[in-house]
Amino acid sequence: MPINLELKARCSSLERAEEQARGAGAEERGLLRQTDTYLRVLNRRLKLRETEGESAELIAYERGEDSEERWSNYTKVTIADPARFHEAAEKSGVLVVVRKERKLYLYRGARIHLDSVEGLGSFIEFEVPSEGEVDPQVLMKELRRIFGVHAKDIVKGSYSDILLEKTSHVKS
């Protein structure tokens, strides 16, 4: 099972973050339009990720949400018929749907996501694989320095958590 060290933070300017990524020598890999459908499961997270122009994936992952930088264990499975999967998911329970545009950069094996999330705003996310040339924690510190990510900007939890919290406040 692959393992990443991850960090997510609010981003006041995606344009500035793009300049920082290019200035650091990160390789731009394009714009991804993604819809993540989170399903109701116990003790884990399970989502169907649909990326425009690519195969859909079912992603199961476990991740503690308590710290700024979090280790994530995940498994991906390609879904041949996402429409039929949605039919089944509706019966078992959809938790929330997250829609985002993600500009992807690669830097020394790490993925840098510059995300515009529908209903939530702009974020930067780092995913550093545990199987890389550089110690993941050292590379994470480097990324935080390059992009000026401070503790006050860091977001714990997933976009699904933030969206669910936001909608629960609206309903109250």
GUVEX-517488 format. One line per field, with one value per residue: residue number from 1; residue in three letters; x, y, z of N, C-alpha, C, CB in turn. Coordinates in pm, 1 decimal, m for minus. Last residue first. Glycine has a CB too. Layout:
residues N
torti	[NUM  ...]
guba	[ala  ...]
n.px	[X  ...]
n.py	[Y  ...]
n.pz	[Z  ...]
ca.px	[X  ...]
ca.py	[Y  ...]
ca.pz	[Z  ...]
c.px	[X  ...]
c.py	[Y  ...]
c.pz	[Z  ...]
cb.px	[X  ...]
cb.py	[Y  ...]
cb.pz	[Z  ...]
end
This chain:
residues 172
torti	[172  171  170  169  168  167  166  165  164  163  162  161  160  159  158  157  156  155  154  153  152  151  150  149  148  147  146  145  144  143  142  141  140  139  138  137  136  135  134  133  132  131  130  129  128  127  126  125  124  123  122  121  120  119  118  117  116  115  114  113  112  111  110  109  108  107  106  105  104  103  102  101  100  99  98  97  96  95  94  93  92  91  90  89  88  87  86  85  84  83  82  81  80  79  78  77  76  75  74  73  72  71  70  69  68  67  66  65  64  63  62  61  60  59  58  57  56  55  54  53  52  51  50  49  48  47  46  45  44  43  42  41  40  39  38  37  36  35  34  33  32  31  30  29  28  27  26  25  24  23  22  21  20  19  18  17  16  15  14  13  12  11  10  9  8  7  6  5  4  3  2  1]
guba	[ser  lys  val  his  ser  thr  lys  glu  leu  leu  ile  asp  ser  tyr  ser  gly  lys  val  ile  asp  lys  ala  his  val  gly  phe  ile  arg  arg  leu  glu  lys  met  leu  val  gln  pro  asp  val  glu  gly  glu  ser  pro  val  glu  phe  glu  ile  phe  ser  gly  leu  gly  glu  val  ser  asp  leu  his  ile  arg  ala  gly  arg  tyr  leu  tyr  leu  lys  arg  glu  lys  arg  val  val  val  leu  val  gly  ser  lys  glu  ala  ala  glu  his  phe  arg  ala  pro  asp  ala  ile  thr  val  lys  thr  tyr  asn  ser  trp  arg  glu  glu  ser  asp  glu  gly  arg  glu  tyr  ala  ile  leu  glu  ala  ser  glu  gly  glu  thr  glu  arg  leu  lys  leu  arg  arg  asn  leu  val  arg  leu  tyr  thr  asp  thr  gln  arg  leu  leu  gly  arg  glu  glu  ala  gly  ala  gly  arg  ala  gln  glu  glu  ala  arg  glu  leu  ser  ser  cys  arg  ala  lys  leu  glu  leu  asn  ile  pro  met]
n.px	[m2779.5  m2703.4  m2454.0  m2311.0  m2305.0  m2147.7  m1897.1  m1857.6  m1843.6  m1612.6  m1421.0  m1436.2  m1363.5  m1103.3  m988.4  m772.2  m644.8  m456.8  m245.0  m195.7  m53.6  198.4  269.3  444.4  614.6  707.8  959.1  888.2  738.9  935.6  1113.5  953.0  924.4  1187.4  1206.1  1009.3  1104.2  1432.3  1451.1  1368.1  1093.1  847.7  661.2  578.4  405.7  194.2  50.8  m164.9  m333.2  m647.6  m933.9  m1282.8  m1533.5  m1699.3  m1469.7  m1135.6  m848.2  m515.6  m230.9  m24.9  262.0  420.5  768.7  990.9  1080.8  771.8  508.6  179.8  m146.7  m431.3  m759.0  m1079.5  m1337.8  m1597.7  m1721.7  m2003.2  m2069.7  m2177.2  m2410.1  m2508.8  m2592.9  m2725.7  m2530.4  m2355.9  m2489.6  m2477.5  m2200.2  m2137.9  m2251.9  m2070.5  m1814.9  m1688.3  m1429.0  m1209.8  m908.1  m817.4  m572.2  m512.0  m295.9  m213.6  m54.9  49.0  49.9  113.0  m48.6  m267.9  m513.8  m604.3  m462.3  m598.4  m658.0  m856.1  m938.6  m1072.6  m1146.2  m1133.0  m1184.6  m947.2  m976.9  m1127.4  m1163.0  m1177.0  m1332.7  m1303.8  m1488.2  m1359.1  m1342.5  m1170.3  m1255.3  m1449.2  m1710.5  m1854.7  m2018.3  m1804.2  m1752.1  m1649.2  m1483.0  m1393.0  m1159.5  m955.7  m624.5  m376.6  m20.4  231.2  533.4  790.7  979.7  1163.9  1098.5  949.5  717.3  624.6  592.4  391.5  186.3  149.7  43.3  m198.2  m327.4  m315.1  m367.7  m457.0  m451.3  m301.7  m201.1  21.1  144.7  330.6  198.8  230.4  74.5  85.1]
n.py	[2491.7  2489.0  2607.0  2420.9  2214.3  2319.6  2323.6  2051.7  1958.1  2095.0  1983.6  1711.4  1722.7  1802.5  1672.9  1782.1  2105.5  2346.4  2622.6  2883.5  2887.2  2784.8  2877.6  2850.7  2941.7  2780.7  2704.7  2595.7  2371.3  2231.6  2171.3  2007.2  1793.2  1698.4  1601.1  1405.4  1221.4  1222.5  1152.6  971.5  777.4  660.9  827.6  1123.5  1400.8  1638.9  1946.6  2200.5  2503.3  2651.9  2864.3  2773.7  2645.7  2621.9  2424.5  2500.9  2499.2  2411.6  2289.3  2043.5  1874.2  1579.2  1493.2  1450.3  1715.4  1814.7  1882.7  2022.9  2084.8  2245.9  2155.1  2235.0  2032.0  1927.3  1674.8  1557.9  1332.0  1068.9  848.0  525.3  304.9  411.0  562.0  359.7  248.7  472.5  507.0  279.9  348.3  555.4  435.8  166.1  102.4  226.8  122.0  185.8  247.8  306.5  455.6  628.9  923.4  1134.3  1489.4  1789.5  1873.4  1619.7  1478.4  1287.8  1000.3  807.9  579.0  531.2  434.7  535.7  450.2  651.7  681.4  789.6  1126.2  1346.0  1468.2  1235.2  1124.8  915.2  811.6  725.7  670.4  642.9  485.8  437.2  337.7  536.3  689.1  842.6  1123.2  1195.1  1447.1  1556.8  1775.1  1868.4  1970.1  2099.0  2013.0  1991.4  2166.5  2101.5  2339.7  2538.1  2748.5  2899.3  2744.3  2788.5  3065.7  3095.5  2957.8  3128.7  3349.1  3230.1  3174.3  3329.2  3221.7  2908.4  2678.2  2354.3  2025.8  1756.4  1420.1  1153.2  836.8  503.8  213.7  m118.5]
n.pz	[1034.0  769.0  779.3  921.6  736.9  534.9  669.6  716.6  453.1  367.3  536.9  465.5  192.7  202.3  521.5  791.3  855.3  697.3  760.8  822.7  1058.8  983.9  642.3  350.3  142.2  m56.3  42.3  295.8  225.2  80.4  291.6  450.1  268.4  256.7  518.9  514.3  318.7  199.4  m150.5  m337.5  m196.5  m64.9  37.7  m149.5  m59.2  m158.3  m68.4  m178.8  m138.1  m231.7  m237.7  m186.0  m146.9  m368.3  m536.9  m510.3  m670.0  m586.7  m676.7  m555.9  m616.6  m534.9  m544.3  m701.3  m739.8  m816.8  m1037.9  m1026.7  m1139.7  m1048.4  m1034.2  m943.5  m793.0  m582.9  m382.7  m219.3  54.1  94.4  m30.5  13.2  m119.9  m340.8  m461.4  m544.3  m762.8  m935.1  m956.5  m1106.0  m1346.4  m1408.8  m1424.8  m1516.5  m1432.1  m1209.6  m1059.7  m729.9  m479.9  m138.0  113.2  401.4  493.0  752.5  761.1  921.5  1139.8  1287.5  1277.5  1107.1  963.6  712.5  458.1  162.8  m162.3  m458.2  m779.3  m1068.8  m1423.3  m1667.8  m1805.9  m1879.4  m1554.2  m1305.4  m1027.4  m761.2  m498.4  m177.6  160.6  465.0  779.1  976.5  757.4  492.9  238.0  m8.0  m210.4  m518.0  m673.3  m980.1  m1140.1  m1386.9  m1393.6  m1595.5  m1585.9  m1485.5  m1454.3  m1234.7  m1047.3  m1002.9  m848.9  m1027.4  m1044.7  m781.3  m775.8  m969.1  m834.3  m616.2  m749.2  m830.2  m593.1  m298.5  m50.1  46.5  317.4  283.1  365.0  325.3  367.2  268.7  158.1  55.6  m97.8  0.0]
ca.px	[m2812.4  m2831.7  m2558.1  m2332.1  m2376.9  m2289.3  m1955.4  m1865.6  m1949.0  m1741.4  m1443.4  m1461.1  m1496.0  m1201.4  m998.6  m889.4  m649.9  m591.4  m262.9  m260.8  m188.5  106.8  280.9  329.2  581.2  575.1  946.7  971.8  677.2  815.8  1158.1  1003.4  806.6  1127.5  1299.4  995.0  978.6  1350.7  1474.9  1511.8  1156.0  948.5  760.1  578.0  543.2  196.4  172.4  m151.9  m214.7  m562.0  m805.3  m1174.9  m1436.4  m1761.4  m1602.8  m1239.0  m961.7  m656.3  m285.7  m158.6  213.5  311.5  648.7  908.8  1165.2  897.4  593.7  323.3  m51.7  m311.2  m628.9  m981.8  m1222.6  m1556.0  m1625.6  m1934.5  m2055.9  m2155.3  m2307.6  m2499.1  m2520.4  m2796.9  m2651.0  m2316.9  m2467.3  m2606.2  m2281.9  m2086.4  m2310.8  m2214.8  m1846.9  m1820.7  m1459.2  m1351.9  m973.0  m870.3  m651.6  m522.6  m406.7  m203.8  m175.7  79.2  m16.3  161.7  m33.6  m146.6  m480.3  m633.6  m493.0  m508.5  m659.7  m738.0  m960.7  m956.5  m1196.2  m1063.5  m1227.9  m1028.9  m901.7  m1034.5  m1197.9  m1094.6  m1350.3  m1245.7  m1475.6  m1413.4  m1360.1  m1230.4  m1168.4  m1307.1  m1661.0  m1787.4  m2028.5  m1906.7  m1717.3  m1772.6  m1464.8  m1509.0  m1191.1  m1089.6  m714.2  m493.8  m151.3  174.7  387.7  741.9  877.6  1197.7  1170.0  1078.3  805.0  649.7  687.0  521.7  236.5  197.9  173.5  m106.7  m281.3  m297.0  m427.3  m365.1  m521.5  m307.3  m295.3  m8.9  60.6  324.6  239.8  218.6  156.1  0.0]
ca.py	[2520.1  2426.2  2673.1  2552.3  2191.7  2300.4  2446.6  2145.6  1909.3  2118.3  2128.4  1754.5  1673.1  1897.5  1672.5  1718.4  1963.9  2293.1  2478.7  2855.8  2947.0  2701.5  2895.7  2796.0  3028.4  2839.5  2760.5  2715.5  2473.8  2281.3  2251.4  2134.6  1870.1  1757.8  1704.8  1518.0  1295.7  1198.7  1242.6  992.4  872.6  589.6  774.7  978.0  1353.8  1494.5  1873.3  2070.5  2436.0  2575.5  2823.1  2867.0  2654.9  2648.8  2484.4  2407.2  2589.0  2375.2  2423.2  2069.0  2002.5  1639.1  1537.1  1334.8  1616.4  1870.7  1781.2  2039.1  1988.1  2261.2  2131.3  2244.5  2121.3  1958.8  1785.2  1564.6  1467.1  1161.7  944.9  653.7  284.3  317.0  629.7  449.3  167.2  410.6  610.3  291.2  236.3  582.2  524.1  221.2  103.2  195.2  183.3  84.8  296.2  206.7  454.8  498.8  868.6  1018.4  1362.7  1699.2  1955.3  1700.8  1561.8  1426.7  1077.3  918.3  601.7  574.8  409.2  554.6  438.0  568.0  704.4  684.1  1012.7  1292.7  1489.5  1341.4  1135.7  1034.5  791.1  822.5  604.1  729.0  510.5  435.7  352.3  415.9  664.5  747.4  1051.7  1155.9  1340.5  1544.2  1653.5  1899.2  1856.2  2131.5  2039.6  1870.9  2175.3  2073.3  2235.1  2435.8  2640.1  2951.2  2755.3  2653.0  3002.8  3159.5  2907.8  2992.5  3361.3  3283.3  3061.7  3360.0  3351.8  2979.4  2781.7  2488.5  2110.6  1882.0  1521.2  1255.9  974.8  595.8  335.9  0.0]
ca.pz	[1175.1  805.1  700.9  981.2  862.0  507.5  617.4  829.5  543.2  301.3  537.4  603.1  230.6  149.8  375.8  732.4  890.6  714.9  742.3  694.6  1060.2  1062.5  787.3  423.0  256.0  m76.1  m93.3  286.0  310.8  13.1  177.7  504.9  311.1  136.9  473.0  607.3  298.8  318.7  m37.8  m322.9  m287.1  m145.4  131.6  m131.6  m71.4  m135.2  m101.1  m113.3  m189.1  m141.8  m293.8  m213.9  m36.8  m239.5  m544.3  m469.1  m656.3  m598.1  m658.2  m609.7  m566.3  m612.1  m472.2  m665.1  m671.5  m767.2  m977.2  m1048.5  m1085.6  m1130.0  m970.1  m1050.8  m789.6  m719.5  m387.3  m348.1  m0.2  204.7  m66.2  80.7  5.1  m254.4  m413.7  m435.0  m642.8  m900.7  m890.6  m969.4  m1270.3  m1399.7  m1313.6  m1543.3  m1576.0  m1222.8  m1175.4  m821.6  m593.4  m244.1  18.0  334.1  431.6  669.4  793.4  818.2  1019.4  1276.8  1392.8  1070.5  1083.2  742.1  602.3  236.1  m20.3  m371.4  m643.4  m970.4  m1285.4  m1607.7  m1751.6  m1976.3  m1694.8  m1361.4  m1171.5  m822.0  m641.9  m272.7  31.8  363.8  663.7  1011.3  893.5  541.4  381.8  33.6  m87.2  m450.0  m575.5  m893.1  m1066.2  m1335.2  m1375.2  m1515.4  m1642.9  m1546.8  m1465.5  m1369.3  m1053.4  m1101.1  m780.7  m980.0  m1161.7  m830.3  m684.3  m990.2  m963.0  m591.4  m682.7  m931.0  m673.7  m440.2  m81.0  m41.9  241.6  342.2  290.1  394.4  303.5  371.3  132.3  169.1  m102.3  0.0]
c.px	[m2885.7  m2875.1  m2696.1  m2442.6  m2402.6  m2367.9  m2105.5  m1933.6  m1967.7  m1857.7  m1579.9  m1498.5  m1532.2  m1342.2  m1097.7  m887.1  m777.3  m580.1  m403.5  m302.3  m267.2  m36.2  174.1  356.4  458.4  530.6  815.3  953.8  755.3  748.1  1038.5  1047.6  849.4  1003.6  1241.6  1087.7  964.7  1223.1  1384.7  1545.7  1303.9  1011.6  873.8  688.8  543.6  338.0  151.0  m22.8  m201.1  m437.7  m717.0  m1049.3  m1323.2  m1664.6  m1660.8  m1373.2  m1082.2  m750.4  m433.5  m197.4  80.5  270.6  546.8  780.8  1084.7  970.5  725.9  394.6  90.5  m204.4  m518.7  m846.3  m1150.5  m1441.7  m1582.5  m1848.6  m1982.9  m2153.5  m2298.9  m2380.7  m2499.1  m2727.1  m2729.1  m2437.8  m2435.5  m2593.5  m2417.9  m2167.5  m2262.8  m2284.3  m1997.0  m1863.8  m1590.8  m1390.5  m1117.4  m939.7  m693.7  m612.9  m396.6  m322.1  m142.7  m51.5  28.1  114.0  9.4  m141.8  m363.7  m589.3  m512.1  m553.4  m558.1  m766.8  m836.0  m999.8  m1073.0  m1141.8  m1154.4  m1066.5  m998.9  m952.0  m1089.2  m1124.6  m1273.1  m1263.6  m1421.1  m1394.3  m1424.6  m1234.9  m1236.0  m1209.6  m1508.6  m1738.1  m1963.3  m1904.4  m1834.9  m1733.7  m1597.0  m1483.9  m1319.9  m1140.2  m847.6  m585.8  m259.0  31.3  335.0  589.1  825.6  1098.5  1211.3  1163.4  944.6  745.8  722.4  627.6  373.9  251.3  233.7  33.5  m182.1  m242.0  m414.9  m430.5  m417.7  m390.2  m301.4  m100.4  44.7  253.1  244.1  274.0  128.5  89.4]
c.py	[2650.1  2461.0  2620.2  2627.9  2322.8  2273.9  2430.3  2274.5  2003.5  2073.3  2160.2  1903.0  1717.3  1852.3  1780.6  1729.4  1905.8  2145.1  2435.1  2710.3  2916.6  2755.8  2813.0  2805.3  2981.9  2927.7  2836.9  2782.7  2604.5  2391.1  2311.5  2227.7  2004.8  1839.7  1775.6  1633.0  1416.6  1283.1  1202.7  1072.0  884.4  686.2  704.9  932.9  1203.4  1446.8  1726.3  2005.4  2307.0  2530.6  2758.3  2799.7  2754.5  2666.7  2498.9  2479.0  2498.3  2493.7  2411.3  2212.7  2027.5  1768.0  1594.0  1369.7  1495.9  1764.0  1845.5  1922.3  2023.3  2176.4  2151.2  2241.9  2124.9  2059.5  1804.3  1691.2  1457.3  1306.1  1044.4  737.6  414.4  297.4  540.3  521.2  255.9  329.7  554.4  394.5  240.5  473.1  553.4  311.1  174.1  211.9  133.9  158.6  178.5  264.1  339.1  489.8  736.6  959.5  1253.6  1559.8  1870.0  1778.0  1656.8  1525.3  1222.0  981.4  711.2  591.1  456.2  533.1  443.7  566.2  607.5  722.0  908.2  1173.8  1434.1  1349.3  1258.1  1024.9  921.3  771.8  704.0  650.3  614.6  458.5  350.1  443.4  530.5  729.7  965.5  1069.0  1316.0  1423.3  1667.8  1769.5  1907.1  2010.9  2070.6  1888.8  2054.3  2078.0  2223.3  2320.6  2529.2  2845.3  2802.8  2657.0  2862.2  3094.8  2966.6  2929.8  3223.0  3296.2  3108.3  3238.4  3387.1  3111.2  2860.4  2581.0  2245.4  1963.2  1644.9  1373.1  1052.7  731.8  426.3  124.4]
c.pz	[1193.4  946.6  741.9  910.1  934.4  635.1  595.7  785.6  661.6  389.7  477.4  608.6  372.4  187.4  331.8  581.3  831.9  747.9  780.2  679.0  931.9  1058.2  858.1  573.3  331.7  40.2  m109.2  150.1  300.7  94.8  103.4  392.8  368.9  172.5  350.4  570.3  391.3  306.5  77.9  m197.8  m259.5  m243.8  58.0  m37.3  m47.5  m163.8  m69.5  m161.5  m109.6  m215.8  m188.6  m265.4  m61.5  m123.9  m402.9  m463.3  m632.5  m581.7  m691.3  m577.0  m634.8  m541.4  m569.8  m591.1  m620.8  m687.2  m939.2  m981.2  m1126.1  m1063.8  m1073.9  m983.5  m923.5  m712.5  m532.1  m348.8  m134.1  154.8  48.8  37.9  81.1  m120.5  m317.1  m376.5  m522.6  m772.1  m849.1  m891.3  m1124.9  m1318.9  m1298.1  m1427.1  m1607.3  m1369.7  m1184.4  m936.0  m680.1  m352.3  m80.9  238.1  362.8  620.5  698.1  856.3  900.7  1145.3  1370.8  1178.2  1044.0  872.3  629.9  383.9  52.6  m227.0  m554.4  m840.3  m1193.2  m1465.0  m1698.1  m1928.1  m1785.9  m1510.0  m1218.3  m972.2  m696.8  m414.4  m62.5  233.5  574.9  896.6  897.1  682.9  415.5  184.2  m44.7  m331.6  m504.8  m804.1  m986.6  m1271.4  m1322.2  m1512.6  m1540.2  m1592.0  m1540.7  m1371.7  m1196.9  m1107.4  m877.2  m911.3  m1121.2  m949.7  m732.1  m901.1  m993.8  m721.1  m657.3  m871.8  m780.2  m514.5  m229.1  m83.3  163.2  254.0  361.0  303.8  391.1  305.1  262.8  126.9  18.2  0.0]
cb.px	[m2687.5  m2822.1  m2534.2  m2203.7  m2298.7  m2308.6  m1886.8  m1724.6  m1915.6  m1746.5  m1331.6  m1337.3  m1500.9  m1188.0  m1042.7  m1017.0  m644.3  m678.8  m160.7  m169.1  m178.1  154.8  267.9  301.0  559.6  473.7  955.5  1120.0  671.1  717.8  1243.0  1121.2  724.3  1090.9  1438.7  1023.4  860.8  1430.3  1450.2  1566.5  1090.2  885.2  694.1  593.3  638.4  90.7  294.5  m275.8  m85.1  m637.2  m733.5  m1142.6  m1377.2  m1853.5  m1696.9  m1204.8  m980.7  m689.8  m212.3  m263.4  316.4  189.2  684.5  988.6  1237.9  872.2  615.8  374.8  m86.3  m266.4  m621.5  m1001.7  m1126.3  m1675.7  m1501.7  m2036.9  m1978.9  m2024.0  m2339.6  m2492.6  m2386.9  m2811.6  m2740.2  m2214.2  m2352.8  m2656.1  m2301.2  m1936.3  m2273.3  m2277.5  m1772.8  m1924.0  m1464.4  m1440.2  m895.3  m969.6  m571.7  m578.3  m411.5  m203.5  m237.0  162.6  m168.8  319.2  68.1  m23.0  m449.8  m782.3  m381.5  m506.0  m627.3  m685.9  m990.8  m894.0  m1280.4  m919.2  m1382.4  m953.9  m804.1  m944.2  m1219.8  m942.1  m1501.8  m1095.1  m1613.3  m1346.5  m1446.5  m1150.4  m1139.8  m1275.4  m1717.3  m1668.7  m2176.9  m1886.9  m1678.2  m1871.0  m1353.0  m1643.1  m1076.8  m1188.7  m652.4  m567.6  m193.7  181.9  345.2  792.9  760.6  1332.7  1083.2  1055.3  744.5  516.5  629.0  513.1  137.6  84.5  159.6  m156.4  m400.5  m202.7  m361.9  m328.3  m605.0  m164.8  m439.5  122.5  m76.2  469.6  144.1  294.6  129.3  m96.7]
cb.py	[2522.8  2275.1  2651.3  2633.1  2096.3  2185.9  2487.1  2175.9  1767.7  2044.7  2201.8  1727.8  1519.5  1911.3  1532.3  1780.1  1942.7  2315.8  2401.5  2893.6  3098.9  2692.6  3045.8  2647.5  3169.6  2730.2  2648.2  2680.0  2426.0  2166.7  2165.7  2109.4  1790.6  1648.4  1643.3  1472.6  1203.2  1234.0  1390.7  1063.1  1008.5  468.6  677.8  907.9  1427.7  1418.9  1929.5  1978.8  2526.5  2454.3  2942.4  2944.4  2519.6  2539.9  2398.4  2344.0  2683.0  2270.8  2532.3  1968.3  2120.1  1540.1  1642.3  1242.0  1682.3  1997.6  1661.0  2176.7  1847.0  2412.8  1987.2  2374.5  2078.8  2015.0  1757.7  1564.2  1561.5  1128.8  1016.6  632.5  218.9  183.4  670.5  551.7  66.2  320.2  731.7  329.7  99.2  592.3  652.7  107.5  m39.5  286.9  150.9  m14.4  399.6  69.9  586.2  377.8  969.2  912.5  1378.2  1705.4  2067.7  1612.3  1475.1  1443.4  1063.3  1022.9  469.9  704.6  256.6  696.6  304.5  618.9  687.5  548.9  1058.9  1399.4  1639.1  1316.3  1145.3  1050.3  750.7  960.3  473.8  863.5  377.8  307.7  242.0  374.2  666.5  612.2  1150.8  1080.1  1375.9  1529.5  1617.4  1952.3  1750.6  2256.2  1923.9  1756.6  2306.1  1935.6  2265.6  2382.1  2581.8  3066.1  2851.8  2583.8  2997.8  3311.5  2941.7  2905.0  3438.9  3420.5  2990.7  3480.9  3460.3  2892.6  2875.7  2546.3  2044.3  1962.1  1462.8  1296.0  1042.9  540.9  413.0  0.0]
cb.pz	[1258.0  791.0  548.8  978.2  952.4  409.8  486.4  886.1  593.7  166.3  459.2  690.6  220.1  m3.9  323.5  787.3  1045.8  587.5  824.6  581.8  1079.1  1207.9  825.7  380.5  208.6  m97.3  m198.8  308.6  458.6  m12.3  81.7  602.1  415.7  35.2  439.8  750.7  320.0  451.0  m78.2  m444.8  m275.6  m221.0  229.8  m266.5  29.2  m225.2  m23.4  m142.8  m177.4  m83.8  m355.3  m91.2  m11.2  m207.1  m633.9  m332.3  m784.6  m496.4  m749.0  m551.6  m593.1  m626.5  m364.7  m581.8  m554.5  m680.2  m1073.3  m993.0  m1132.6  m1143.2  m908.1  m1139.2  m680.1  m804.5  m294.7  m468.3  99.6  276.8  m203.2  225.9  m22.6  m324.0  m532.5  m484.1  m666.2  m1015.9  m984.0  m970.4  m1335.6  m1540.8  m1330.7  m1565.7  m1628.9  m1129.9  m1306.6  m748.1  m677.4  m189.8  m57.4  438.1  330.5  747.4  788.3  803.6  1043.3  1289.6  1508.3  1044.3  1189.7  626.6  683.7  179.4  8.5  m390.2  m621.4  m945.9  m1271.5  m1609.5  m1639.5  m2018.7  m1723.1  m1335.1  m1210.7  m784.5  m709.8  m255.4  44.8  347.0  583.7  1073.4  982.5  447.2  428.1  m36.0  26.2  m546.7  m473.5  m975.4  m973.3  m1450.6  m1278.2  m1571.1  m1723.8  m1450.6  m1536.6  m1418.2  m954.7  m1071.8  m669.6  m885.0  m1265.4  m870.0  m541.8  m961.8  m1076.6  m531.9  m549.3  m983.7  m739.6  m457.9  3.2  m167.4  335.8  361.5  280.3  430.0  271.1  426.7  32.0  295.4  m232.5  123.4]
end
